[in-house]
């Protein structure tokens, strides 16, 4: 009985090591195509170019995408709460990963 347990323990350990090595190789393969994180830290999205007259009146706006920069402090608390309620109702109750939600996703 002890010998059988030792055999299964050895096989299980070998399989766990093989799976861990496979996951490491897979992550290494995927990470080759990722951009440098320093480029992402300096990312500045394109914004609208505005042309104003000498009196300050807006004459024209030029852009491929109509983006307006808005600091997070300017977003009303109700809008923040609306996004959180729609996206993750337990946002303030988990450390970054909702294990219950992840479990539901795995079950599906």
N, C-alpha and C positions, 0 to 999 in steps of 0.2 A: 504494500500500500504506500509506504514512504517512498519507495523506489518509483512508483507510478507518479506520485506527486512531484518528485524531482524531475522526472521526464517532462511532464506537462509544464512545469515552471521554466525549464530550459527552453522548450519550444516556444512558450509564450514570450519569454524574454527576447529570443531571437526574432520573432515576428514583430515585437514592439520596436526593436532596433531597426529592422528593415523598413517599417512604416515611417519611423522618425527620419531615417536617411532619405526615403523617397519624398517626404514633405519638404525636407531641407533642400533637396535638389530642385524640386518644383518651384519653391519660393525663390531660389537663386536664379532659375531660368526666367521667371516673371520679372524679377527686379532689374534685369539687364536693360530693359527698355524704358525704365522710369527716368524722368528728368531729374536733374540735380535739384535738391531741395532748396538751395540758395536762390535759384532762379524763381522758384515759387514764392519765396519770402519777399522778393522784390517786385512781384507782379503788380502792375498798374493797369487796370482795365481801361479800354478806350472810352473817352467821354465825349460829349457833344462840344463842338467848337461853336462859340457864340460870338457874333459880330455886333458891336454896339455903336451907336452914333455918338457924336461928341457930347450930346446932352444926356447920354446914358440910356437912351431908349434902345431896346433890342431890335436889330434890323433883320438878322437871319440866324439860323442854326444849321450846322452841317454835321452829319454823322452817319455812319453805316448803321449804328445801333443807338437808340435814344436812351442813354444811361445818365442818371443823375446820381452824383455821390451824396450819400446821406449817412452821417455818422450815427452809430448805434444809439447815442444819447438823444438824438432827434426823433427816434422811433417811439411813438406813444406806448405806454405800458400795456394798454388794451390790445394793441396790434401784436406785441410780443406774446402776450397770453393767448391770443387767438392762434398764432402759429404753433405754440407749444401744445395747445389742446388738440389741434388737428394732427400734429406729427407724433407727439410722445407725451401722453398724459402723466407718465411717471418720471418726467425729466429730472425733477429735483429729488427723486427717491432712489436713484441708482448711480453708480460711479462712472457711468459712460456707456455701459452695455447693459441693456435690459434683458436679463437672463430669462425672464418669463416670456417676453416677446420673442427672443431668440429660440426658445423651446417650442413656441407655437409655430414659428416659421419652419423649424426642422421637421415638425410633425406633418406639415402640409407637404 
